[in-house]
């Protein structure tokens, strides 16, 4: 039987993070989803872990990966994951983000054609993150200790799905937590694979193209929450600037349907 939503995890060499994410997904209040591990690498450790453990989970796990690690190819792997997905409702999280217990429950009915669902994250501090990684348990995420920790954006961690706690619009799509209908992604040719550096390409670019095609934003703040594990920045500001320059040029040329996306994807 086909699941109702697909949760795509962008992942790169962080197996402990993945174990915590899968633990959180196994604990969801709504379980009718599939998971695609979108790995920007070909890592034997990941393959071994999935081979030995994926039968323990109540949801199907598919694994897309590169044959060779050619550097940052996140958008290419996301396009492959879109092709692999079996549902019309796609949720995107990063491999350093642990979903709240009601994450899937709140997304399933909010993903409709014509809208981008934009969630937010609690930014866990270094000490709190270290404790979770060492204990390999997510129990502290639902305890008061989180609010006395070294973490930031704690207001975004207040679970309140009934009505907005703020009427300020969310400011931009954040690639670590968002969702959209597959048909709307197909209409803009998916993710633009011209971006080969981290930042901008997997969120700023896809957002402007989806909105230019007519989509509107829908806030999932305080409804679909993720907890972002702390880590030092893994990309340089000069490469981010190169991505912004590339994005600006694409906007000027009005490439709403990108020229190197899903339709240009080479099937392995």
C-alpha positions in Angstrom: 0.0 0.0 0.0 1.4 3.4 -1.0 2.3 5.7 1.9 0.8 9.2 2.2 4.0 11.3 2.4 7.7 11.0 1.6 10.3 12.3 4.0 13.6 13.0 2.2 16.7 13.2 4.4 19.7 15.0 2.9 22.7 13.2 4.4 26.5 13.2 4.4 28.7 11.1 6.6 27.0 11.5 10.0 25.8 8.1 11.0 25.1 9.0 14.7 22.9 11.8 13.5 21.0 9.4 11.2 20.4 7.0 14.1 18.8 9.8 16.1 16.7 10.9 13.2 15.4 7.4 12.5 14.7 7.0 16.2 12.5 10.1 16.1 10.8 8.9 12.9 10.0 5.6 14.5 8.4 7.5 17.4 6.1 9.6 15.2 2.4 9.9 16.1 1.6 9.4 12.4 3.4 6.6 10.7 2.0 6.4 7.1 5.2 7.7 5.4 8.2 6.4 3.5 11.8 7.7 4.1 14.4 8.3 1.4 18.0 8.7 2.6 19.5 11.1 0.0 23.2 10.6 0.5 25.6 12.9 -1.2 28.3 10.2 -1.1 28.7 6.5 -1.4 29.5 5.4 2.1 30.0 1.7 3.0 29.3 2.4 6.7 25.8 3.8 5.8 25.0 0.8 3.5 26.1 -1.6 6.2 24.0 0.2 8.9 20.9 0.1 6.6 21.4 -3.5 5.6 21.6 -4.5 9.3 18.9 -2.2 10.7 16.2 -1.0 8.3 14.0 -4.0 9.0 13.7 -2.7 12.6 11.7 0.4 11.5 8.0 0.5 10.8 8.5 2.5 7.6 10.2 1.8 4.3 13.6 3.3 3.8 15.1 3.8 0.3 18.7 4.8 -0.2 19.9 7.0 -3.0 23.6 7.7 -3.2 26.4 8.8 -5.5 28.6 6.2 -7.1 31.6 8.6 -6.5 31.9 11.4 -4.0 32.3 14.4 -6.4 31.9 17.1 -3.9 28.7 19.0 -3.1 26.0 17.4 -5.3 23.1 17.8 -2.9 20.7 19.1 -5.5 21.5 16.2 -7.8 20.8 13.7 -5.0 17.5 15.5 -4.2 16.4 15.1 -7.8 17.2 11.4 -7.7 15.2 11.2 -4.5 12.2 12.9 -6.1 12.3 10.3 -8.9 12.5 7.5 -6.3 9.6 8.8 -4.2 6.2 7.0 -4.4 4.0 9.8 -3.1 2.8 13.2 -4.2 3.7 14.9 -0.9 7.4 15.5 -0.3 9.0 16.7 3.0 12.6 17.8 3.1 14.9 17.7 6.1 18.7 17.8 6.6 20.8 15.0 8.1 21.4 17.1 11.2 17.7 17.7 12.0 15.7 15.6 14.4 11.9 15.8 13.8 9.4 16.4 16.6 7.0 13.6 17.5 4.1 15.2 15.6 6.2 16.3 12.6 4.7 13.9 10.0 1.2 14.3 11.5 1.2 18.1 10.9 2.6 17.9 7.4 0.4 15.3 5.9 -2.8 17.4 5.6 -1.0 20.7 5.0 0.8 19.8 1.8 -1.5 20.8 -1.1 -0.9 21.9 -4.6 0.0 25.6 -5.0 1.7 26.0 -1.6 5.2 25.7 -0.1 5.0 24.6 3.6 7.8 26.3 5.5 8.9 24.9 8.9 11.4 26.1 11.4 14.1 24.6 13.7 15.3 24.9 17.3 19.1 25.4 17.1 20.6 23.1 19.7 23.7 24.3 21.4 27.1 22.6 21.5 26.7 21.1 25.0 23.2 19.9 24.5 24.1 18.4 21.1 27.0 16.6 22.6 24.8 15.1 25.4 22.3 13.8 22.8 25.1 12.3 20.6 26.7 10.6 23.5 23.5 9.2 25.0 22.1 8.2 21.5 18.6 9.1 22.8 16.2 11.9 22.0 14.3 11.9 25.3 15.7 15.3 26.4 14.2 17.0 23.4 10.8 16.8 25.0 11.9 17.8 28.5 12.3 21.1 30.3 16.1 20.7 30.2 16.0 21.9 26.6 14.7 25.3 27.7 17.5 25.7 30.2 20.2 24.6 27.8 22.7 26.5 25.5 20.2 26.2 22.6 18.7 29.0 20.5 15.4 29.8 18.8 13.5 28.0 21.6 10.2 29.8 20.7 10.2 27.8 17.5 10.2 24.7 19.6 6.9 25.4 21.3 4.5 22.9 19.8 1.1 24.6 19.3 -0.7 23.5 16.1 -4.1 25.2 16.8 -3.6 28.7 15.6 -0.5 31.0 14.9 1.4 32.3 17.9 2.6 35.1 15.7 1.0 36.8 12.6 4.4 37.7 11.2 5.0 35.8 8.0 7.9 33.3 7.9 10.9 34.8 6.3 12.0 32.5 3.6 12.2 28.8 3.0 14.8 27.0 5.1 16.1 23.9 3.4 16.3 21.9 6.6 12.5 21.8 7.1 9.9 22.3 4.3 7.5 20.5 2.1 5.7 20.8 -1.3 3.7 18.7 -3.7 5.7 16.7 -6.2 3.8 18.1 -9.2 4.8 21.7 -8.2 8.5 20.6 -8.2 8.2 18.9 -11.5 6.7 22.1 -13.0 10.0 23.9 -12.3 12.2 21.0 -13.3 13.2 20.2 -9.7 16.4 21.4 -8.1 19.0 23.2 -10.1 22.1 21.1 -10.4 24.3 24.1 -11.5 24.8 24.8 -7.7 27.9 22.9 -6.6 28.5 24.7 -3.4 26.5 24.5 -0.2 24.0 27.3 0.6 21.4 29.1 -1.6 20.9 26.5 -4.2 18.9 24.1 -2.1 16.6 26.7 -0.6 16.8 30.3 -1.9 16.9 29.2 -5.5 14.1 26.6 -5.3 11.9 29.1 -3.3 12.1 31.9 -5.8 11.4 29.6 -8.7 8.4 28.0 -7.0 7.0 31.4 -6.1 7.7 32.8 -9.5 5.6 29.8 -10.9 2.7 31.0 -8.7 3.1 29.1 -5.4 2.3 30.8 -2.0 3.9 30.2 1.4 2.2 28.4 4.3 3.8 28.7 7.7 4.4 25.4 9.7 6.0 27.3 12.5 5.2 25.7 15.9 3.6 22.8 14.0 6.3 20.9 12.1 9.4 21.3 14.3 12.9 20.0 13.9 15.8 20.2 16.3 19.1 21.1 14.5 22.2 19.5 15.9 25.0 21.9 16.4 28.1 21.6 14.2 30.7 24.1 12.9 30.0 25.6 9.5 31.2 23.3 6.8 31.2 25.8 4.0 32.9 29.1 3.3 31.3 32.5 2.9 33.0 33.1 -0.4 31.4 30.0 -2.0 28.0 31.1 -0.6 28.6 34.5 -2.3 29.3 32.7 -5.6 26.0 30.9 -5.2 24.2 34.2 -4.6 25.8 35.6 -7.8 24.7 32.6 -9.7 21.2 32.8 -8.3 20.9 36.5 -9.2 22.0 35.8 -12.7 19.3 33.1 -13.1 16.7 35.4 -11.7 17.6 38.1 -14.2 17.4 35.6 -17.0 14.1 34.3 -15.5 15.0 30.7 -15.5 11.9 29.6 -13.4 12.2 26.2 -15.0 15.8 25.5 -14.4 18.0 24.4 -17.3 19.8 21.6 -15.5 17.3 19.8 -13.3 15.2 16.7 -13.1 14.7 16.3 -16.9 18.5 16.5 -17.4 19.3 14.0 -14.7 21.4 11.1 -15.8 20.1 7.8 -14.6 22.8 5.5 -13.1 
